């Protein structure tokens, strides 16, 4: 009896848990930039890709309305209920706090009754269009992590466009169109996110799903971020590794979820009928009680903390990087070009740490001959110089002291013939070459460099060598 009761309770708990947590509360990756580890050379830093936590970004935005005098209450005016044009006992008066509806009420704490909301002036100048632009600015690049949710106190607009900017409002591009009739309003066939796929996830669509006039239970408009994530991570976002891999390798996908500003363009208020009732224009207006935007500061995977100081968001950069988005190497740490961190390999990623400049290290001491170890590379065909990569066998040499001898670098001691400098201690040479700096043809040592040996030099910019350099560059980051 007790066992059956336990099993029943367990089954109920599993069911409730699955309903209450359709999405993981915390993605659980990249919350540490570095940690200390012990090696043969002692205690050293192990660097990892890292990013700030996702949070409610409306706490840090600035809002701007255009036209600036579109908010109701100056002069005071009466407005009517959408569902009943004869119920006109509501007043908006900017000079009276209890009757005012300023823009900041779109971002205050919700849950109070009656709810607080921003409201526009009514459509008293019909047939002139009643249009409003609401611009949300962060003065910082942010990455969206959850749905954008707009809750209307009035009816949802008949026509609306959500736009984004990546250059602080200088240029704009549409995110999504909303209309009661997409074909009539925007000359677009109606779609929903469910009609998209991995291959069309970046398509800009017009949806009629959120533009159905006034209903007490239908006040919300979504821009679905998580549904787009789900094309890569699965319906419950369980496979975040797949999503991170796509974000890491597809710049257009990464940029799609990145913004500096959002703009809500309200083009036509909820009418509810085919024709506007010109005798009761006080029933037509916009009113928004809440806007939710969840995201994180974009720090290029070089920071876990984003501070808000002097009304400005700034990444606290790690990995010897600097800038608002950790977008460049610090002075004296420009030993190789800056690069963003990488989500790969899961779960620690690759830090792509900025390394000291040659000039900051000083004169390089002499070094003993250290021959490169390329046992981790296999060549499937001697006539092809495209190596197979066995990343699991690449030696993890860690540089704990920058004054030790350098065999190679990216400034003075270049690996030749397409070789790749690995942690400054050896060159990883293509299969056809050998030597400390990959300066010798391997066939010369064997005395078999005939015209038919198939070991000629590969083209300097061959895709195979570029791929090798890219993969090995991210396989084992430098440690300081």
C-alpha positions as CSV (number, residue, x, y, z in Angstrom):
1,X,0.0,0.0,0.0
2,X,2.8,2.4,1.0
3,X,4.7,1.6,-2.2
4,X,1.7,2.3,-4.4
5,X,1.1,5.5,-2.6
6,X,4.7,6.5,-3.0
7,X,4.6,5.7,-6.7
8,X,1.5,7.8,-7.1
9,X,3.0,10.8,-5.3
10,X,6.2,10.4,-7.4
11,X,4.2,10.3,-10.7
12,X,2.3,13.4,-9.6
13,X,5.5,15.2,-8.8
14,X,7.0,14.4,-12.1
15,X,3.9,15.6,-13.9
16,X,3.8,18.9,-11.9
17,X,7.5,19.4,-12.4
18,X,7.2,19.0,-16.2
19,X,4.3,21.4,-16.3
20,X,5.8,24.0,-14.1
21,X,9.3,24.0,-15.7
22,X,8.8,23.6,-19.5
23,X,12.1,25.5,-19.9
24,X,15.3,25.2,-17.9
25,X,15.4,28.0,-15.3
26,X,19.2,28.3,-15.7
27,X,21.1,27.2,-18.7
28,X,24.0,26.4,-16.5
29,X,26.9,27.2,-18.8
30,X,29.6,29.8,-19.0
31,X,29.1,31.4,-15.6
32,X,32.9,31.4,-14.8
33,X,35.6,33.1,-16.7
34,X,38.6,31.4,-15.2
35,X,39.6,29.0,-12.4
36,X,43.0,27.9,-11.0
37,X,44.3,24.5,-11.8
38,X,47.4,22.5,-10.9
39,X,49.8,21.4,-13.6
40,X,53.4,20.1,-13.7
41,X,54.4,23.8,-13.7
42,X,52.4,24.6,-10.7
43,X,49.2,26.6,-10.2
44,X,48.0,28.3,-13.4
45,X,44.8,29.9,-14.6
46,X,42.4,27.9,-16.8
47,X,40.4,30.3,-18.9
48,X,36.9,29.6,-20.1
49,X,34.3,31.4,-22.2
50,X,31.9,33.3,-20.0
51,X,28.8,35.4,-20.1
52,X,26.6,37.4,-17.7
53,X,23.3,36.1,-16.4
54,X,20.1,36.8,-18.2
55,X,17.9,39.4,-16.4
56,X,15.1,41.9,-16.9
57,X,16.6,44.5,-19.2
58,X,13.8,47.0,-18.8
59,X,15.4,48.1,-15.5
60,X,18.2,49.7,-17.6
61,X,16.5,51.2,-20.6
62,X,15.6,54.7,-21.7
63,X,12.2,55.2,-23.3
64,X,11.4,57.8,-26.0
65,X,8.0,58.6,-27.5
66,X,7.5,60.1,-31.0
67,X,5.7,62.4,-31.2
68,X,6.8,63.5,-27.8
69,X,3.4,65.1,-26.9
70,X,1.4,61.9,-27.7
71,X,0.8,61.0,-24.1
72,X,-2.7,61.8,-22.9
73,X,-3.5,64.3,-20.2
74,X,-2.2,67.6,-21.6
75,X,-4.8,69.0,-22.0
76,X,-7.0,66.7,-19.8
77,X,-9.4,64.5,-21.8
78,X,-12.0,61.9,-21.3
79,X,-11.8,58.5,-23.0
80,X,-14.4,55.8,-23.5
81,X,-14.3,52.0,-23.1
82,X,-13.6,50.1,-26.3
83,X,-16.4,47.7,-25.8
84,X,-19.0,50.3,-24.9
85,X,-18.6,53.7,-26.6
86,X,-21.2,55.2,-24.2
87,X,-19.1,54.4,-21.1
88,X,-17.0,57.6,-21.0
89,X,-16.3,58.1,-17.4
90,X,-12.5,57.7,-17.5
91,X,-10.3,60.8,-17.4
92,X,-6.6,61.4,-18.2
93,X,-5.0,64.4,-16.6
94,X,-1.2,64.8,-16.6
95,X,-1.3,67.3,-13.7
96,X,-3.0,64.9,-11.3
97,X,-0.8,61.9,-10.3
98,X,-3.8,59.6,-9.8
99,X,-5.1,60.4,-13.3
100,X,-1.8,60.6,-15.2
101,X,-0.5,57.9,-17.5
102,X,3.2,58.7,-18.2
103,X,5.5,56.3,-20.2
104,X,7.4,55.0,-17.1
105,X,4.2,53.1,-16.1
106,X,5.0,50.6,-18.9
107,X,7.9,49.4,-16.8
108,X,6.8,49.6,-13.2
109,X,5.9,46.7,-10.9
110,X,2.8,44.9,-12.1
111,X,0.2,43.2,-9.9
112,X,-1.5,46.2,-8.4
113,X,-5.2,46.8,-8.9
114,X,-6.2,48.8,-10.8
115,X,-3.2,48.3,-13.1
116,X,-0.9,51.2,-14.1
117,X,-0.4,52.0,-17.7
118,X,0.8,54.5,-20.3
119,X,-1.8,55.9,-22.5
120,X,-1.8,57.9,-25.7
121,X,-4.2,60.7,-26.7
122,X,-7.4,59.6,-28.3
123,X,-8.0,59.5,-32.1
124,X,-9.8,62.9,-32.0
125,X,-7.9,64.0,-35.2
126,X,-9.3,61.2,-37.4
127,X,-8.9,60.6,-40.3
128,X,-5.3,61.7,-39.7
129,X,-3.5,58.5,-38.6
130,X,-2.9,57.9,-34.9
131,X,0.6,56.7,-34.9
132,X,3.2,56.4,-32.1
133,X,6.8,55.2,-32.0
134,X,8.1,53.9,-28.7
135,X,11.8,53.5,-28.7
136,X,13.7,51.5,-26.0
137,X,17.4,52.2,-25.8
138,X,20.2,50.6,-23.7
139,X,23.3,52.4,-25.1
140,X,24.7,48.9,-25.0
141,X,24.6,45.8,-27.1
142,X,22.4,43.2,-25.5
143,X,21.5,39.6,-26.4
144,X,17.8,38.6,-26.1
145,X,17.2,35.4,-24.1
146,X,13.4,35.3,-23.7
147,X,10.3,36.4,-25.4
148,X,9.5,40.1,-25.8
149,X,6.1,40.5,-24.2
150,X,3.9,43.7,-24.6
151,X,0.7,43.9,-22.5
152,X,-1.9,46.3,-23.7
153,X,-4.5,47.9,-21.4
154,X,-6.5,48.9,-24.5
155,X,-7.3,46.7,-27.4
156,X,-4.2,45.3,-29.2
157,X,-3.5,47.4,-32.2
158,X,-4.8,46.6,-35.7
159,X,-1.4,47.3,-37.1
160,X,2.0,47.3,-35.5
161,X,5.7,46.7,-36.3
162,X,8.4,45.6,-33.9
163,X,11.8,46.9,-35.1
164,X,15.4,46.5,-33.9
165,X,18.6,48.4,-34.3
166,X,22.2,47.2,-34.0
167,X,23.8,50.6,-34.3
168,X,22.2,52.6,-31.5
169,X,19.2,53.8,-33.5
170,X,21.0,55.0,-36.6
171,X,19.4,52.3,-38.8
172,X,16.4,50.1,-38.2
173,X,15.2,46.8,-39.5
174,X,11.9,45.0,-38.9
175,X,11.7,42.2,-36.4
176,X,8.0,41.2,-36.9
177,X,4.8,42.7,-38.4
178,X,1.4,42.4,-36.6
179,X,-2.0,43.0,-38.2
180,X,-5.6,42.0,-38.3
181,X,-5.1,41.6,-42.0
182,X,-1.5,41.1,-43.0
183,X,-2.2,41.1,-46.8
184,X,-4.1,44.4,-46.6
185,X,-1.8,46.1,-44.2
186,X,1.7,45.0,-45.3
187,X,1.2,43.0,-48.5
188,X,2.4,39.9,-46.7
189,X,0.9,36.5,-46.2
190,X,0.1,35.7,-42.6
191,X,2.4,33.3,-40.8
192,X,3.3,32.3,-37.3
193,X,6.5,31.1,-35.8
194,X,5.2,27.5,-36.0
195,X,5.4,27.9,-39.8
196,X,9.2,28.5,-39.6
197,X,12.0,25.9,-39.4
198,X,15.8,25.9,-38.8
199,X,16.4,27.0,-42.3
200,X,13.8,29.9,-42.2
201,X,14.2,30.9,-38.6
202,X,15.5,34.4,-39.6
203,X,12.5,35.1,-41.9
204,X,10.7,38.3,-41.1
205,X,7.0,37.4,-40.9
206,X,3.6,39.1,-40.4
207,X,1.3,37.5,-37.9
208,X,-2.4,37.9,-37.3
209,X,-2.2,35.8,-34.1
210,X,-2.0,38.9,-31.7
211,X,-4.2,41.4,-33.4
212,X,-7.8,40.4,-32.6
213,X,-9.3,43.6,-31.2
214,X,-10.3,44.0,-27.5
215,X,-10.9,41.0,-25.3
216,X,-10.2,40.9,-21.6
217,X,-8.1,37.8,-21.9
218,X,-6.3,38.8,-25.1
219,X,-4.2,41.8,-24.3
220,X,-0.7,40.4,-24.9
221,X,1.6,40.5,-27.9
222,X,4.7,38.3,-28.1
223,X,7.9,38.2,-30.1
224,X,8.8,34.6,-29.7
225,X,12.5,34.2,-28.9
226,X,12.3,30.8,-27.2
227,X,10.2,29.2,-29.9
228,X,13.0,30.2,-32.3
229,X,15.6,28.8,-29.9
230,X,13.6,25.5,-29.9
231,X,14.4,24.9,-33.6
232,X,17.9,24.1,-32.4
233,X,17.6,23.1,-28.8
234,X,14.4,21.1,-28.9
235,X,10.9,21.9,-27.7
236,X,11.9,22.1,-24.1
237,X,15.3,23.7,-24.7
238,X,17.0,20.6,-23.3
239,X,19.7,20.5,-26.0
240,X,21.4,23.8,-25.3
241,X,24.7,22.5,-26.7
242,X,23.1,22.4,-30.1
243,X,21.8,26.0,-29.8
244,X,25.2,27.3,-28.6
245,X,26.9,25.5,-31.4
246,X,24.7,27.2,-33.9
247,X,25.1,30.7,-32.3
248,X,28.9,30.1,-32.3
249,X,29.2,29.3,-36.0
250,X,26.4,31.3,-37.6
251,X,26.9,35.1,-37.3
252,X,23.5,36.0,-38.8
253,X,21.7,33.8,-36.2
254,X,23.7,35.4,-33.4
255,X,23.0,38.9,-34.7
256,X,19.3,38.1,-35.1
257,X,19.0,37.9,-31.3
258,X,21.3,40.9,-30.6
259,X,20.0,44.5,-30.3
260,X,21.0,47.9,-29.0
261,X,17.5,49.4,-29.4
262,X,14.0,48.2,-29.9
263,X,11.2,50.3,-31.5
264,X,7.5,49.6,-31.2
265,X,5.6,51.3,-34.0
266,X,1.9,51.6,-33.3
267,X,0.3,52.3,-36.7
268,X,-3.4,51.8,-36.2
269,X,-5.3,51.4,-32.9
270,X,-7.8,48.6,-32.2
271,X,-11.0,49.5,-34.1
272,X,-13.0,46.3,-33.6
273,X,-15.1,46.9,-36.7
274,X,-14.6,47.3,-40.4
275,X,-15.2,51.1,-40.2
276,X,-14.1,53.7,-37.6
277,X,-17.0,55.1,-35.6
278,X,-16.5,58.8,-36.2
279,X,-19.1,59.7,-33.6
280,X,-17.2,58.1,-30.8
281,X,-13.5,58.7,-31.5
282,X,-12.7,58.9,-27.8
283,X,-12.8,55.1,-27.7
284,X,-9.7,54.7,-30.0
285,X,-6.3,55.1,-28.3
286,X,-3.3,53.0,-27.3
287,X,-2.6,51.9,-23.7
288,X,0.3,49.7,-22.6
289,X,0.6,48.4,-19.0
290,X,3.7,46.3,-19.2
291,X,6.7,45.6,-21.5
292,X,9.1,42.7,-20.7
293,X,12.5,42.3,-22.3
294,X,14.8,39.7,-20.9
295,X,18.4,39.4,-22.1
296,X,22.1,39.9,-21.1
297,X,24.8,42.3,-21.9
298,X,26.8,41.2,-24.9
299,X,30.4,40.8,-23.7
300,X,31.7,38.6,-26.5
301,X,32.0,35.7,-24.0
302,X,34.7,37.6,-22.1
303,X,32.8,38.6,-18.9
304,X,30.3,37.3,-16.4
305,X,29.5,40.7,-14.8
306,X,27.8,43.7,-16.4
307,X,27.6,46.7,-14.2
308,X,25.1,49.6,-14.3
309,X,26.8,52.8,-13.3
310,X,26.1,56.4,-14.2
311,X,23.0,55.3,-16.2
312,X,25.3,53.1,-18.4
313,X,25.8,49.3,-18.8
314,X,29.4,48.1,-19.1
315,X,31.0,44.6,-19.1
316,X,33.6,43.9,-16.5
317,X,36.0,42.3,-19.0
318,X,38.2,39.3,-18.3
319,X,40.7,37.5,-20.6
320,X,42.8,40.7,-20.9
321,X,40.1,42.4,-23.0
322,X,38.6,45.8,-22.7
323,X,35.8,48.1,-24.1
324,X,32.1,48.3,-23.5
325,X,31.6,44.9,-25.1
326,X,35.1,43.5,-24.3
327,X,35.6,44.0,-28.0
328,X,39.4,44.6,-28.1
329,X,42.6,43.5,-26.4
330,X,44.1,45.6,-23.6
331,X,47.2,47.6,-24.1
332,X,50.3,45.4,-24.0
333,X,48.1,42.3,-24.7
334,X,48.0,42.5,-28.5
335,X,50.2,39.5,-29.2
336,X,47.5,38.1,-31.5
337,X,44.4,39.7,-33.0
338,X,41.4,40.0,-30.7
339,X,38.8,37.3,-31.0
340,X,35.4,36.7,-29.3
341,X,35.2,33.7,-27.0
342,X,33.7,30.6,-28.3
343,X,30.9,28.4,-26.9
344,X,32.8,25.4,-28.2
345,X,33.7,22.9,-27.0
346,X,30.7,22.4,-24.7
347,X,30.5,23.0,-21.8
348,X,33.6,25.2,-21.0
349,X,34.1,26.8,-24.4
350,X,37.3,28.6,-25.5
351,X,38.3,31.9,-24.0
352,X,40.5,33.1,-26.9
353,X,42.4,35.1,-24.3
354,X,44.4,38.2,-25.4
355,X,48.1,37.4,-25.0
356,X,51.0,39.8,-24.2
357,X,52.6,41.7,-27.0
358,X,56.2,40.8,-27.9
359,X,57.3,44.3,-27.0
360,X,55.9,43.9,-23.5
361,X,57.6,40.6,-22.9
362,X,61.1,41.8,-23.7
363,X,64.0,40.1,-25.5
364,X,63.3,36.5,-26.2
365,X,65.9,34.2,-24.6
366,X,67.7,31.5,-26.6
367,X,66.0,28.2,-26.9
368,X,66.9,24.6,-27.4
369,X,65.8,22.8,-30.4
370,X,62.3,21.5,-29.8
371,X,60.9,19.4,-32.5
372,X,57.2,19.6,-33.2
373,X,55.0,16.7,-32.3
374,X,52.4,16.1,-35.0
375,X,51.4,12.6,-34.0
376,X,47.9,13.8,-33.5
377,X,47.5,14.4,-37.3
378,X,46.6,11.7,-39.8
379,X,46.7,12.0,-43.5
380,X,44.1,9.9,-45.3
381,X,45.7,10.4,-48.7
382,X,49.4,11.3,-49.2
383,X,48.5,13.4,-52.2
384,X,46.1,15.5,-50.2
385,X,47.4,17.9,-47.6
386,X,44.1,18.0,-45.7
387,X,44.8,16.5,-42.3
388,X,42.3,14.7,-40.1
389,X,42.1,16.3,-36.7
390,X,42.1,14.2,-33.6
391,X,41.4,17.0,-31.1
392,X,41.4,14.6,-28.1
393,X,45.0,13.8,-28.7
394,X,46.4,17.3,-29.1
395,X,48.8,18.0,-26.3
396,X,47.6,20.6,-23.8
397,X,50.8,22.6,-23.2
398,X,50.2,25.4,-20.8
399,X,52.3,28.5,-20.7
400,X,52.6,29.6,-17.1
401,X,55.7,31.9,-17.4
402,X,56.0,34.3,-20.3
403,X,59.7,34.6,-19.9
404,X,60.3,31.0,-21.0
405,X,61.7,30.4,-24.4
406,X,59.4,30.8,-27.4
407,X,59.8,28.4,-30.3
408,X,57.3,30.3,-32.4
409,X,54.8,33.2,-32.3
410,X,52.6,35.2,-34.6
411,X,54.9,38.2,-34.8
412,X,58.6,37.4,-35.2
413,X,59.0,33.6,-35.3
414,X,56.4,32.5,-37.9
415,X,55.7,28.8,-38.6
416,X,56.4,28.4,-42.3
417,X,54.6,26.6,-45.1
418,X,51.2,26.7,-43.4
419,X,52.4,25.5,-40.0
420,X,50.5,26.6,-36.9
421,X,52.1,27.9,-33.7
422,X,50.8,25.9,-30.7
423,X,51.2,27.7,-27.4
424,X,54.5,29.2,-28.5
425,X,56.4,26.0,-27.8
426,X,56.1,24.1,-31.2
427,X,54.9,24.4,-34.7
428,X,52.3,21.9,-35.9
429,X,53.4,21.2,-39.4
430,X,51.4,20.0,-42.4
431,X,52.1,16.3,-43.2
432,X,54.5,17.3,-46.1
433,X,56.8,19.4,-43.9
434,X,59.0,19.0,-40.8
435,X,61.6,21.1,-38.9
436,X,61.3,23.4,-36.0
437,X,59.5,26.1,-38.1
438,X,58.1,23.6,-40.7
439,X,60.9,24.9,-43.0
440,X,61.9,21.5,-44.5
441,X,60.1,19.2,-46.9
442,X,59.7,15.8,-45.2
443,X,60.6,14.0,-48.4
444,X,64.1,15.8,-48.4
445,X,65.1,13.9,-45.3
446,X,64.1,10.6,-47.0
447,X,65.7,11.6,-50.3
448,X,62.4,11.0,-52.2
449,X,61.4,14.4,-53.4
450,X,60.6,13.3,-57.0
451,X,58.0,14.8,-59.2
452,X,55.6,12.0,-58.5
453,X,56.1,11.9,-54.7
454,X,52.9,13.8,-54.1
455,X,54.6,15.9,-51.4
456,X,54.7,19.3,-53.0
457,X,53.9,22.4,-51.1
458,X,50.2,23.1,-50.5
459,X,48.9,26.5,-51.6
460,X,49.6,29.0,-48.8
461,X,45.9,29.9,-48.3
462,X,44.4,26.4,-48.9
463,X,41.2,25.8,-47.0
464,X,42.6,22.8,-45.3
465,X,45.4,24.7,-43.6
466,X,43.1,27.6,-42.7
467,X,40.7,25.1,-41.1
468,X,43.6,23.4,-39.3
469,X,44.8,26.8,-37.9
470,X,41.3,27.8,-36.8
471,X,40.5,24.5,-35.1
472,X,43.8,24.2,-33.3
473,X,43.6,27.9,-32.3
474,X,40.4,27.2,-30.4
475,X,41.3,23.7,-29.2
476,X,43.8,24.8,-26.5
477,X,43.7,28.4,-25.4
478,X,46.8,30.1,-23.8
479,X,46.9,30.1,-20.0
480,X,48.6,32.7,-17.9
